[in-house]
Amino acid sequence: MSCDEKQRLTILYNAAAERFAACVYEVNQVRGHTSKNEYDRVRAVADDARNSRNAARLSLEQHKKDHRC
């Protein structure tokens, strides 16, 4: 039996992880090829994406712990 909430949280986590990976790629692409201000902006976006990914992972893990699924 599948838990709908766990499935929803897994989808959100996967999307957040993919977004973070794309942001990290972009940071690596602009490093050394753009202004410091632009690099800092891209890096801040990546930091936000990392925080979102971590929050999604924690939500999923907390659900699994609470719901035992």
PQR file of N, CA, C, O and H, with PARSE charges and radii, in Angstrom:
ATOM      1  N   MET A   1       0.850  -1.183   0.000 -0.4000 1.5000
ATOM      2  CA  MET A   1       0.000   0.000   0.000 -0.0000 2.0000
ATOM      3  C   MET A   1       0.894   1.244   0.000  0.5500 1.7000
ATOM      4  O   MET A   1       1.861   1.333   0.756 -0.5500 1.4000
ATOM      5  N   SER A   2       0.551   2.186  -0.854 -0.4000 1.5000
ATOM      6  CA  SER A   2       1.342   3.397  -0.989 -0.0000 2.0000
ATOM      7  C   SER A   2       0.730   4.536  -0.167  0.5500 1.7000
ATOM      8  O   SER A   2      -0.490   4.683  -0.104 -0.5500 1.4000
ATOM      9  H   SER A   2      -0.235   2.113  -1.468  0.4000 1.0000
ATOM     10  N   CYS A   3       1.568   5.310   0.440 -0.4000 1.5000
ATOM     11  CA  CYS A   3       1.130   6.471   1.211 -0.0000 2.0000
ATOM     12  C   CYS A   3       1.158   7.687   0.288  0.5500 1.7000
ATOM     13  O   CYS A   3       2.210   8.058  -0.231 -0.5500 1.4000
ATOM     14  H   CYS A   3       2.560   5.190   0.388  0.4000 1.0000
ATOM     15  N   ASP A   4      -0.007   8.303   0.090 -0.4000 1.5000
ATOM     16  CA  ASP A   4      -0.096   9.449  -0.819 -0.0000 2.0000
ATOM     17  C   ASP A   4       0.777  10.616  -0.370  0.5500 1.7000
ATOM     18  O   ASP A   4       1.405  11.275  -1.198 -0.5500 1.4000
ATOM     19  H   ASP A   4      -0.862   8.002   0.513  0.4000 1.0000
ATOM     20  N   GLU A   5       0.820  10.873   0.922 -0.4000 1.5000
ATOM     21  CA  GLU A   5       1.624  11.986   1.432 -0.0000 2.0000
ATOM     22  C   GLU A   5       3.112  11.722   1.234  0.5500 1.7000
ATOM     23  O   GLU A   5       3.865  12.625   0.871 -0.5500 1.4000
ATOM     24  H   GLU A   5       0.310  10.337   1.595  0.4000 1.0000
ATOM     25  N   LYS A   6       3.532  10.488   1.472 -0.4000 1.5000
ATOM     26  CA  LYS A   6       4.937  10.143   1.256 -0.0000 2.0000
ATOM     27  C   LYS A   6       5.285  10.308  -0.219  0.5500 1.7000
ATOM     28  O   LYS A   6       6.359  10.806  -0.557 -0.5500 1.4000
ATOM     29  H   LYS A   6       2.920   9.754   1.767  0.4000 1.0000
ATOM     30  N   GLN A   7       4.380   9.892  -1.091 -0.4000 1.5000
ATOM     31  CA  GLN A   7       4.603  10.031  -2.521 -0.0000 2.0000
ATOM     32  C   GLN A   7       4.712  11.514  -2.907  0.5500 1.7000
ATOM     33  O   GLN A   7       5.584  11.887  -3.692 -0.5500 1.4000
ATOM     34  H   GLN A   7       3.507   9.488  -0.816  0.4000 1.0000
ATOM     35  N   ARG A   8       3.844  12.340  -2.368 -0.4000 1.5000
ATOM     36  CA  ARG A   8       3.867  13.779  -2.644 -0.0000 2.0000
ATOM     37  C   ARG A   8       5.170  14.399  -2.162  0.5500 1.7000
ATOM     38  O   ARG A   8       5.794  15.179  -2.883 -0.5500 1.4000
ATOM     39  H   ARG A   8       3.136  12.037  -1.731  0.4000 1.0000
ATOM     40  N   LEU A   9       5.581  14.058  -0.951 -0.4000 1.5000
ATOM     41  CA  LEU A   9       6.819  14.602  -0.390 -0.0000 2.0000
ATOM     42  C   LEU A   9       8.046  14.117  -1.163  0.5500 1.7000
ATOM     43  O   LEU A   9       9.021  14.855  -1.306 -0.5500 1.4000
ATOM     44  H   LEU A   9       5.074  13.425  -0.365  0.4000 1.0000
ATOM     45  N   THR A  10       8.003  12.889  -1.659 -0.4000 1.5000
ATOM     46  CA  THR A  10       9.104  12.362  -2.462 -0.0000 2.0000
ATOM     47  C   THR A  10       9.225  13.123  -3.777  0.5500 1.7000
ATOM     48  O   THR A  10      10.331  13.435  -4.219 -0.5500 1.4000
ATOM     49  H   THR A  10       7.211  12.289  -1.543  0.4000 1.0000
ATOM     50  N   ILE A  11       8.096  13.419  -4.395 -0.4000 1.5000
ATOM     51  CA  ILE A  11       8.103  14.197  -5.638 -0.0000 2.0000
ATOM     52  C   ILE A  11       8.675  15.590  -5.384  0.5500 1.7000
ATOM     53  O   ILE A  11       9.486  16.083  -6.168 -0.5500 1.4000
ATOM     54  H   ILE A  11       7.198  13.165  -4.036  0.4000 1.0000
ATOM     55  N   LEU A  12       8.251  16.228  -4.284 -0.4000 1.5000
ATOM     56  CA  LEU A  12       8.772  17.556  -3.944 -0.0000 2.0000
ATOM     57  C   LEU A  12      10.268  17.507  -3.676  0.5500 1.7000
ATOM     58  O   LEU A  12      11.007  18.390  -4.113 -0.5500 1.4000
ATOM     59  H   LEU A  12       7.592  15.828  -3.647  0.4000 1.0000
ATOM     60  N   TYR A  13      10.721  16.481  -2.960 -0.4000 1.5000
ATOM     61  CA  TYR A  13      12.150  16.348  -2.682 -0.0000 2.0000
ATOM     62  C   TYR A  13      12.943  16.166  -3.978  0.5500 1.7000
ATOM     63  O   TYR A  13      13.971  16.813  -4.177 -0.5500 1.4000
ATOM     64  H   TYR A  13      10.121  15.764  -2.606  0.4000 1.0000
ATOM     65  N   ASN A  14      12.461  15.286  -4.853 -0.4000 1.5000
ATOM     66  CA  ASN A  14      13.167  15.040  -6.118 -0.0000 2.0000
ATOM     67  C   ASN A  14      13.254  16.313  -6.959  0.5500 1.7000
ATOM     68  O   ASN A  14      14.296  16.596  -7.552 -0.5500 1.4000
ATOM     69  H   ASN A  14      11.626  14.761  -4.691  0.4000 1.0000
ATOM     70  N   ALA A  15      12.184  17.067  -7.012 -0.4000 1.5000
ATOM     71  CA  ALA A  15      12.194  18.326  -7.766 -0.0000 2.0000
ATOM     72  C   ALA A  15      13.191  19.311  -7.156  0.5500 1.7000
ATOM     73  O   ALA A  15      13.935  19.973  -7.879 -0.5500 1.4000
ATOM     74  H   ALA A  15      11.338  16.838  -6.530  0.4000 1.0000
ATOM     75  N   ALA A  16      13.204  19.404  -5.831 -0.4000 1.5000
ATOM     76  CA  ALA A  16      14.134  20.311  -5.153 -0.0000 2.0000
ATOM     77  C   ALA A  16      15.582  19.872  -5.369  0.5500 1.7000
ATOM     78  O   ALA A  16      16.467  20.711  -5.540 -0.5500 1.4000
ATOM     79  H   ALA A  16      12.599  18.865  -5.244  0.4000 1.0000
ATOM     80  N   ALA A  17      15.824  18.567  -5.362 -0.4000 1.5000
ATOM     81  CA  ALA A  17      17.181  18.054  -5.582 -0.0000 2.0000
ATOM     82  C   ALA A  17      17.639  18.338  -7.009  0.5500 1.7000
ATOM     83  O   ALA A  17      18.796  18.696  -7.227 -0.5500 1.4000
ATOM     84  H   ALA A  17      15.106  17.886  -5.223  0.4000 1.0000
ATOM     85  N   GLU A  18      16.744  18.181  -7.981 -0.4000 1.5000
ATOM     86  CA  GLU A  18      17.090  18.477  -9.371 -0.0000 2.0000
ATOM     87  C   GLU A  18      17.379  19.962  -9.556  0.5500 1.7000
ATOM     88  O   GLU A  18      18.319  20.331 -10.260 -0.5500 1.4000
ATOM     89  H   GLU A  18      15.803  17.889  -7.804  0.4000 1.0000
ATOM     90  N   ARG A  19      16.576  20.814  -8.927 -0.4000 1.5000
ATOM     91  CA  ARG A  19      16.799  22.261  -9.024 -0.0000 2.0000
ATOM     92  C   ARG A  19      18.152  22.629  -8.414  0.5500 1.7000
ATOM     93  O   ARG A  19      18.893  23.432  -8.980 -0.5500 1.4000
ATOM     94  H   ARG A  19      15.812  20.515  -8.354  0.4000 1.0000
ATOM     95  N   PHE A  20      18.471  22.041  -7.265 -0.4000 1.5000
ATOM     96  CA  PHE A  20      19.756  22.318  -6.632 -0.0000 2.0000
ATOM     97  C   PHE A  20      20.908  21.880  -7.531  0.5500 1.7000
ATOM     98  O   PHE A  20      21.890  22.607  -7.684 -0.5500 1.4000
ATOM     99  H   PHE A  20      17.869  21.388  -6.805  0.4000 1.0000
ATOM    100  N   ALA A  21      20.789  20.700  -8.121 -0.4000 1.5000
ATOM    101  CA  ALA A  21      21.845  20.211  -9.015 -0.0000 2.0000
ATOM    102  C   ALA A  21      22.032  21.160 -10.203  0.5500 1.7000
ATOM    103  O   ALA A  21      23.161  21.433 -10.609 -0.5500 1.4000
ATOM    104  H   ALA A  21      19.992  20.110  -7.996  0.4000 1.0000
ATOM    105  N   ALA A  22      20.937  21.655 -10.750 -0.4000 1.5000
ATOM    106  CA  ALA A  22      21.029  22.595 -11.875 -0.0000 2.0000
ATOM    107  C   ALA A  22      21.693  23.893 -11.437  0.5500 1.7000
ATOM    108  O   ALA A  22      22.475  24.476 -12.189 -0.5500 1.4000
ATOM    109  H   ALA A  22      20.019  21.432 -10.420  0.4000 1.0000
ATOM    110  N   CYS A  23      21.390  24.343 -10.239 -0.4000 1.5000
ATOM    111  CA  CYS A  23      21.999  25.577  -9.725 -0.0000 2.0000
ATOM    112  C   CYS A  23      23.498  25.396  -9.494  0.5500 1.7000
ATOM    113  O   CYS A  23      24.286  26.292  -9.796 -0.5500 1.4000
ATOM    114  H   CYS A  23      20.755  23.869  -9.629  0.4000 1.0000
ATOM    115  N   VAL A  24      23.887  24.252  -8.964 -0.4000 1.5000
ATOM    116  CA  VAL A  24      25.313  23.975  -8.751 -0.0000 2.0000
ATOM    117  C   VAL A  24      26.041  23.963 -10.095  0.5500 1.7000
ATOM    118  O   VAL A  24      27.147  24.490 -10.213 -0.5500 1.4000
ATOM    119  H   VAL A  24      23.247  23.524  -8.719  0.4000 1.0000
ATOM    120  N   TYR A  25      25.418  23.363 -11.098 -0.4000 1.5000
ATOM    121  CA  TYR A  25      26.012  23.358 -12.436 -0.0000 2.0000
ATOM    122  C   TYR A  25      26.218  24.787 -12.931  0.5500 1.7000
ATOM    123  O   TYR A  25      27.272  25.120 -13.474 -0.5500 1.4000
ATOM    124  H   TYR A  25      24.519  22.935 -11.002  0.4000 1.0000
ATOM    125  N   GLU A  26      25.205  25.625 -12.739 -0.4000 1.5000
ATOM    126  CA  GLU A  26      25.304  27.016 -13.189 -0.0000 2.0000
ATOM    127  C   GLU A  26      26.415  27.762 -12.448  0.5500 1.7000
ATOM    128  O   GLU A  26      27.156  28.535 -13.056 -0.5500 1.4000
ATOM    129  H   GLU A  26      24.349  25.354 -12.298  0.4000 1.0000
ATOM    130  N   VAL A  27      26.532  27.534 -11.147 -0.4000 1.5000
ATOM    131  CA  VAL A  27      27.615  28.163 -10.375 -0.0000 2.0000
ATOM    132  C   VAL A  27      28.961  27.777 -10.970  0.5500 1.7000
ATOM    133  O   VAL A  27      29.835  28.625 -11.150 -0.5500 1.4000
ATOM    134  H   VAL A  27      25.930  26.906 -10.653  0.4000 1.0000
ATOM    135  N   ASN A  28      29.121  26.504 -11.273 -0.4000 1.5000
ATOM    136  CA  ASN A  28      30.386  26.040 -11.841 -0.0000 2.0000
ATOM    137  C   ASN A  28      30.640  26.625 -13.221  0.5500 1.7000
ATOM    138  O   ASN A  28      31.793  26.841 -13.596 -0.5500 1.4000
ATOM    139  H   ASN A  28      28.411  25.816 -11.127  0.4000 1.0000
ATOM    140  N   GLN A  29      29.586  26.884 -13.981 -0.4000 1.5000
ATOM    141  CA  GLN A  29      29.744  27.462 -15.318 -0.0000 2.0000
ATOM    142  C   GLN A  29      30.165  28.927 -15.264  0.5500 1.7000
ATOM    143  O   GLN A  29      30.956  29.372 -16.095 -0.5500 1.4000
ATOM    144  H   GLN A  29      28.650  26.709 -13.677  0.4000 1.0000
ATOM    145  N   VAL A  30      29.649  29.678 -14.302 -0.4000 1.5000
ATOM    146  CA  VAL A  30      29.950  31.114 -14.265 -0.0000 2.0000
ATOM    147  C   VAL A  30      31.217  31.433 -13.479  0.5500 1.7000
ATOM    148  O   VAL A  30      31.770  32.525 -13.615 -0.5500 1.4000
ATOM    149  H   VAL A  30      29.006  29.316 -13.627  0.4000 1.0000
ATOM    150  N   ARG A  31      31.678  30.502 -12.665 -0.4000 1.5000
ATOM    151  CA  ARG A  31      32.873  30.752 -11.861 -0.0000 2.0000
ATOM    152  C   ARG A  31      34.052  31.108 -12.763  0.5500 1.7000
ATOM    153  O   ARG A  31      34.434  30.339 -13.644 -0.5500 1.4000
ATOM    154  H   ARG A  31      31.229  29.616 -12.554  0.4000 1.0000
ATOM    155  N   GLY A  32      34.608  32.269 -12.527 -0.4000 1.5000
ATOM    156  CA  GLY A  32      35.767  32.718 -13.285 -0.0000 2.0000
ATOM    157  C   GLY A  32      35.431  33.308 -14.646  0.5500 1.7000
ATOM    158  O   GLY A  32      36.327  33.735 -15.374 -0.5500 1.4000
ATOM    159  H   GLY A  32      34.297  32.894 -11.811  0.4000 1.0000
ATOM    160  N   HIS A  33      34.146  33.336 -14.999 -0.4000 1.5000
ATOM    161  CA  HIS A  33      33.755  33.837 -16.318 -0.0000 2.0000
ATOM    162  C   HIS A  33      32.751  34.973 -16.239  0.5500 1.7000
ATOM    163  O   HIS A  33      32.170  35.355 -17.255 -0.5500 1.4000
ATOM    164  H   HIS A  33      33.418  32.990 -14.407  0.4000 1.0000
ATOM    165  N   THR A  34      32.539  35.516 -15.056 -0.4000 1.5000
ATOM    166  CA  THR A  34      31.547  36.571 -14.889 -0.0000 2.0000
ATOM    167  C   THR A  34      31.992  37.507 -13.772  0.5500 1.7000
ATOM    168  O   THR A  34      33.000  37.263 -13.109 -0.5500 1.4000
ATOM    169  H   THR A  34      33.012  35.206 -14.231  0.4000 1.0000
ATOM    170  N   SER A  35      31.249  38.553 -13.577 -0.4000 1.5000
ATOM    171  CA  SER A  35      31.591  39.505 -12.510 -0.0000 2.0000
ATOM    172  C   SER A  35      31.335  38.876 -11.144  0.5500 1.7000
ATOM    173  O   SER A  35      30.588  37.905 -11.024 -0.5500 1.4000
ATOM    174  H   SER A  35      30.431  38.751 -14.116  0.4000 1.0000
ATOM    175  N   LYS A  36      31.954  39.434 -10.138 -0.4000 1.5000
ATOM    176  CA  LYS A  36      31.755  38.949  -8.778 -0.0000 2.0000
ATOM    177  C   LYS A  36      30.297  39.099  -8.363  0.5500 1.7000
ATOM    178  O   LYS A  36      29.740  38.218  -7.708 -0.5500 1.4000
ATOM    179  H   LYS A  36      32.560  40.223 -10.236  0.4000 1.0000
ATOM    180  N   ASN A  37      29.678  40.219  -8.748 -0.4000 1.5000
ATOM    181  CA  ASN A  37      28.268  40.423  -8.398 -0.0000 2.0000
ATOM    182  C   ASN A  37      27.378  39.343  -9.003  0.5500 1.7000
ATOM    183  O   ASN A  37      26.485  38.824  -8.334 -0.5500 1.4000
ATOM    184  H   ASN A  37      30.130  40.934  -9.280  0.4000 1.0000
ATOM    185  N   GLU A  38      27.621  39.005 -10.268 -0.4000 1.5000
ATOM    186  CA  GLU A  38      26.812  37.964 -10.921 -0.0000 2.0000
ATOM    187  C   GLU A  38      27.087  36.608 -10.280  0.5500 1.7000
ATOM    188  O   GLU A  38      26.164  35.828 -10.045 -0.5500 1.4000
ATOM    189  H   GLU A  38      28.347  39.426 -10.812  0.4000 1.0000
ATOM    190  N   TYR A  39      28.348  36.331 -10.001 -0.4000 1.5000
ATOM    191  CA  TYR A  39      28.681  35.069  -9.335 -0.0000 2.0000
ATOM    192  C   TYR A  39      27.984  34.991  -7.974  0.5500 1.7000
ATOM    193  O   TYR A  39      27.413  33.957  -7.628 -0.5500 1.4000
ATOM    194  H   TYR A  39      29.098  36.964 -10.192  0.4000 1.0000
ATOM    195  N   ASP A  40      28.029  36.066  -7.211 -0.4000 1.5000
ATOM    196  CA  ASP A  40      27.373  36.085  -5.898 -0.0000 2.0000
ATOM    197  C   ASP A  40      25.867  35.863  -6.025  0.5500 1.7000
ATOM    198  O   ASP A  40      25.270  35.181  -5.192 -0.5500 1.4000
ATOM    199  H   ASP A  40      28.492  36.907  -7.492  0.4000 1.0000
ATOM    200  N   ARG A  41      25.254  36.432  -7.055 -0.4000 1.5000
ATOM    201  CA  ARG A  41      23.822  36.247  -7.273 -0.0000 2.0000
ATOM    202  C   ARG A  41      23.501  34.779  -7.582  0.5500 1.7000
ATOM    203  O   ARG A  41      22.569  34.202  -7.020 -0.5500 1.4000
ATOM    204  H   ARG A  41      25.739  36.986  -7.731  0.4000 1.0000
ATOM    205  N   VAL A  42      24.289  34.190  -8.483 -0.4000 1.5000
ATOM    206  CA  VAL A  42      24.072  32.792  -8.856 -0.0000 2.0000
ATOM    207  C   VAL A  42      24.324  31.891  -7.655  0.5500 1.7000
ATOM    208  O   VAL A  42      23.603  30.917  -7.443 -0.5500 1.4000
ATOM    209  H   VAL A  42      25.045  34.658  -8.940  0.4000 1.0000
ATOM    210  N   ARG A  43      25.333  32.211  -6.881 -0.4000 1.5000
ATOM    211  CA  ARG A  43      25.649  31.430  -5.685 -0.0000 2.0000
ATOM    212  C   ARG A  43      24.523  31.530  -4.649  0.5500 1.7000
ATOM    213  O   ARG A  43      24.201  30.537  -3.996 -0.5500 1.4000
ATOM    214  H   ARG A  43      25.919  33.003  -7.054  0.4000 1.0000
ATOM    215  N   ALA A  44      23.927  32.701  -4.493 -0.4000 1.5000
ATOM    216  CA  ALA A  44      22.810  32.878  -3.555 -0.0000 2.0000
ATOM    217  C   ALA A  44      21.601  32.051  -3.991  0.5500 1.7000
ATOM    218  O   ALA A  44      20.909  31.469  -3.156 -0.5500 1.4000
ATOM    219  H   ALA A  44      24.188  33.507  -5.023  0.4000 1.0000
ATOM    220  N   VAL A  45      21.352  32.001  -5.286 -0.4000 1.5000
ATOM    221  CA  VAL A  45      20.249  31.174  -5.806 -0.0000 2.0000
ATOM    222  C   VAL A  45      20.525  29.704  -5.481  0.5500 1.7000
ATOM    223  O   VAL A  45      19.622  28.973  -5.073 -0.5500 1.4000
ATOM    224  H   VAL A  45      21.914  32.473  -5.965  0.4000 1.0000
ATOM    225  N   ALA A  46      21.763  29.282  -5.661 -0.4000 1.5000
ATOM    226  CA  ALA A  46      22.135  27.896  -5.343 -0.0000 2.0000
ATOM    227  C   ALA A  46      21.993  27.621  -3.848  0.5500 1.7000
ATOM    228  O   ALA A  46      21.546  26.543  -3.457 -0.5500 1.4000
ATOM    229  H   ALA A  46      22.497  29.875  -5.992  0.4000 1.0000
ATOM    230  N   ASP A  47      22.364  28.574  -3.021 -0.4000 1.5000
ATOM    231  CA  ASP A  47      22.213  28.402  -1.573 -0.0000 2.0000
ATOM    232  C   ASP A  47      20.736  28.246  -1.195  0.5500 1.7000
ATOM    233  O   ASP A  47      20.385  27.409  -0.364 -0.5500 1.4000
ATOM    234  H   ASP A  47      22.727  29.450  -3.338  0.4000 1.0000
ATOM    235  N   ASP A  48      19.882  29.059  -1.812 -0.4000 1.5000
ATOM    236  CA  ASP A  48      18.439  28.939  -1.564 -0.0000 2.0000
ATOM    237  C   ASP A  48      17.922  27.578  -2.017  0.5500 1.7000
ATOM    238  O   ASP A  48      17.105  26.956  -1.337 -0.5500 1.4000
ATOM    239  H   ASP A  48      20.168  29.739  -2.487  0.4000 1.0000
ATOM    240  N   ALA A  49      18.403  27.124  -3.162 -0.4000 1.5000
ATOM    241  CA  ALA A  49      17.986  25.815  -3.678 -0.0000 2.0000
ATOM    242  C   ALA A  49      18.448  24.697  -2.739  0.5500 1.7000
ATOM    243  O   ALA A  49      17.717  23.733  -2.511 -0.5500 1.4000
ATOM    244  H   ALA A  49      19.067  27.629  -3.714  0.4000 1.0000
ATOM    245  N   ARG A  50      19.646  24.827  -2.202 -0.4000 1.5000
ATOM    246  CA  ARG A  50      20.150  23.824  -1.249 -0.0000 2.0000
ATOM    247  C   ARG A  50      19.280  23.808  -0.001  0.5500 1.7000
ATOM    248  O   ARG A  50      18.934  22.738   0.501 -0.5500 1.4000
ATOM    249  H   ARG A  50      20.240  25.610  -2.386  0.4000 1.0000
ATOM    250  N   ASN A  51      18.927  24.979   0.499 -0.4000 1.5000
ATOM    251  CA  ASN A  51      18.075  25.052   1.689 -0.0000 2.0000
ATOM    252  C   ASN A  51      16.701  24.442   1.422  0.5500 1.7000
ATOM    253  O   ASN A  51      16.145  23.758   2.281 -0.5500 1.4000
ATOM    254  H   ASN A  51      19.208  25.847   0.091  0.4000 1.0000
ATOM    255  N   SER A  52      16.156  24.691   0.235 -0.4000 1.5000
ATOM    256  CA  SER A  52      14.865  24.106  -0.133 -0.0000 2.0000
ATOM    257  C   SER A  52      14.955  22.584  -0.219  0.5500 1.7000
ATOM    258  O   SER A  52      14.062  21.870   0.239 -0.5500 1.4000
ATOM    259  H   SER A  52      16.608  25.247  -0.463  0.4000 1.0000
ATOM    260  N   ARG A  53      16.039  22.102  -0.808 -0.4000 1.5000
ATOM    261  CA  ARG A  53      16.235  20.651  -0.892 -0.0000 2.0000
ATOM    262  C   ARG A  53      16.340  20.037   0.496  0.5500 1.7000
ATOM    263  O   ARG A  53      15.738  18.998   0.767 -0.5500 1.4000
ATOM    264  H   ARG A  53      16.764  22.681  -1.179  0.4000 1.0000
ATOM    265  N   ASN A  54      17.099  20.675   1.368 -0.4000 1.5000
ATOM    266  CA  ASN A  54      17.248  20.159   2.728 -0.0000 2.0000
ATOM    267  C   ASN A  54      15.921  20.165   3.478  0.5500 1.7000
ATOM    268  O   ASN A  54      15.619  19.221   4.208 -0.5500 1.4000
ATOM    269  H   ASN A  54      17.588  21.518   1.147  0.4000 1.0000
ATOM    270  N   ALA A  55      15.134  21.209   3.309 -0.4000 1.5000
ATOM    271  CA  ALA A  55      13.827  21.283   3.971 -0.0000 2.0000
ATOM    272  C   ALA A  55      12.900  20.190   3.442  0.5500 1.7000
ATOM    273  O   ALA A  55      12.163  19.572   4.210 -0.5500 1.4000
ATOM    274  H   ALA A  55      15.380  21.976   2.716  0.4000 1.0000
ATOM    275  N   ALA A  56      12.939  19.954   2.140 -0.4000 1.5000
ATOM    276  CA  ALA A  56      12.102  18.902   1.556 -0.0000 2.0000
ATOM    277  C   ALA A  56      12.524  17.535   2.073  0.5500 1.7000
ATOM    278  O   ALA A  56      11.677  16.690   2.363 -0.5500 1.4000
ATOM    279  H   ALA A  56      13.538  20.455   1.516  0.4000 1.0000
ATOM    280  N   ARG A  57      13.823  17.314   2.190 -0.4000 1.5000
ATOM    281  CA  ARG A  57      14.315  16.031   2.715 -0.0000 2.0000
ATOM    282  C   ARG A  57      13.886  15.842   4.161  0.5500 1.7000
ATOM    283  O   ARG A  57      13.456  14.755   4.548 -0.5500 1.4000
ATOM    284  H   ARG A  57      14.511  18.000   1.955  0.4000 1.0000
ATOM    285  N   LEU A  58      14.003  16.897   4.958 -0.4000 1.5000
ATOM    286  CA  LEU A  58      13.589  16.798   6.360 -0.0000 2.0000
ATOM    287  C   LEU A  58      12.096  16.531   6.486  0.5500 1.7000
ATOM    288  O   LEU A  58      11.678  15.752   7.344 -0.5500 1.4000
ATOM    289  H   LEU A  58      14.352  17.779   4.643  0.4000 1.0000
ATOM    290  N   SER A  59      11.291  17.165   5.645 -0.4000 1.5000
ATOM    291  CA  SER A  59       9.850  16.919   5.670 -0.0000 2.0000
ATOM    292  C   SER A  59       9.537  15.467   5.333  0.5500 1.7000
ATOM    293  O   SER A  59       8.697  14.841   5.980 -0.5500 1.4000
ATOM    294  H   SER A  59      11.631  17.797   4.948  0.4000 1.0000
ATOM    295  N   LEU A  60      10.207  14.941   4.332 -0.4000 1.5000
ATOM    296  CA  LEU A  60      10.009  13.546   3.950 -0.0000 2.0000
ATOM    297  C   LEU A  60      10.441  12.612   5.068  0.5500 1.7000
ATOM    298  O   LEU A  60       9.715  11.680   5.414 -0.5500 1.4000
ATOM    299  H   LEU A  60      10.890  15.449   3.807  0.4000 1.0000
ATOM    300  N   GLU A  61      11.607  12.850   5.630 -0.4000 1.5000
ATOM    301  CA  GLU A  61      12.093  11.991   6.715 -0.0000 2.0000
ATOM    302  C   GLU A  61      11.187  12.071   7.945  0.5500 1.7000
ATOM    303  O   GLU A  61      10.927  11.054   8.586 -0.5500 1.4000
ATOM    304  H   GLU A  61      12.197  13.607   5.348  0.4000 1.0000
ATOM    305  N   GLN A  62      10.710  13.260   8.275 -0.4000 1.5000
ATOM    306  CA  GLN A  62       9.817  13.404   9.427 -0.0000 2.0000
ATOM    307  C   GLN A  62       8.506  12.671   9.179  0.5500 1.7000
ATOM    308  O   GLN A  62       7.971  12.035  10.088 -0.5500 1.4000
ATOM    309  H   GLN A  62      10.921  14.086   7.754  0.4000 1.0000
ATOM    310  N   HIS A  63       7.994  12.751   7.980 -0.4000 1.5000
ATOM    311  CA  HIS A  63       6.760  12.038   7.651 -0.0000 2.0000
ATOM    312  C   HIS A  63       6.960  10.528   7.799  0.5500 1.7000
ATOM    313  O   HIS A  63       6.128   9.835   8.384 -0.5500 1.4000
ATOM    314  H   HIS A  63       8.430  13.267   7.242  0.4000 1.0000
ATOM    315  N   LYS A  64       8.067  10.035   7.264 -0.4000 1.5000
ATOM    316  CA  LYS A  64       8.332   8.590   7.364 -0.0000 2.0000
ATOM    317  C   LYS A  64       8.456   8.167   8.819  0.5500 1.7000
ATOM    318  O   LYS A  64       7.997   7.089   9.196 -0.5500 1.4000
ATOM    319  H   LYS A  64       8.743  10.598   6.789  0.4000 1.0000
ATOM    320  N   LYS A  65       9.070   9.004   9.633 -0.4000 1.5000
ATOM    321  CA  LYS A  65       9.216   8.680  11.055 -0.0000 2.0000
ATOM    322  C   LYS A  65       7.852   8.704  11.760  0.5500 1.7000
ATOM    323  O   LYS A  65       7.523   7.790  12.516 -0.5500 1.4000
ATOM    324  H   LYS A  65       9.443   9.880   9.327  0.4000 1.0000
ATOM    325  N   ASP A  66       7.071   9.746  11.509 -0.4000 1.5000
ATOM    326  CA  ASP A  66       5.780   9.898  12.180 -0.0000 2.0000
ATOM    327  C   ASP A  66       4.748   8.880  11.689  0.5500 1.7000
ATOM    328  O   ASP A  66       3.959   8.353  12.473 -0.5500 1.4000
ATOM    329  H   ASP A  66       7.338  10.489  10.895  0.4000 1.0000
ATOM    330  N   HIS A  67       4.768   8.615  10.389 -0.4000 1.5000
ATOM    331  CA  HIS A  67       3.733   7.805   9.783 -0.0000 2.0000
ATOM    332  C   HIS A  67       4.153   6.336   9.664  0.5500 1.7000
ATOM    333  O   HIS A  67       3.340   5.461   9.363 -0.5500 1.4000
ATOM    334  H   HIS A  67       5.409   9.044   9.753  0.4000 1.0000
ATOM    335  N   ARG A  68       5.436   6.094   9.906 -0.4000 1.5000
ATOM    336  CA  ARG A  68       6.013   4.748   9.831 -0.0000 2.0000
ATOM    337  C   ARG A  68       5.796   4.110   8.449  0.5500 1.7000
ATOM    338  O   ARG A  68       5.400   2.949   8.344 -0.5500 1.4000
ATOM    339  H   ARG A  68       6.096   6.805  10.151  0.4000 1.0000
ATOM    340  N   CYS A  69       6.054   4.865   7.429 -0.4000 1.5000
ATOM    341  CA  CYS A  69       5.909   4.316   6.071 -0.0000 2.0000
ATOM    342  C   CYS A  69       7.185   4.495   5.279  0.5500 1.7000
ATOM    343  O   CYS A  69       7.252   4.095   4.117 -0.5500 1.4000
ATOM    344  H   CYS A  69       6.376   5.808   7.514  0.4000 1.0000
TER
END
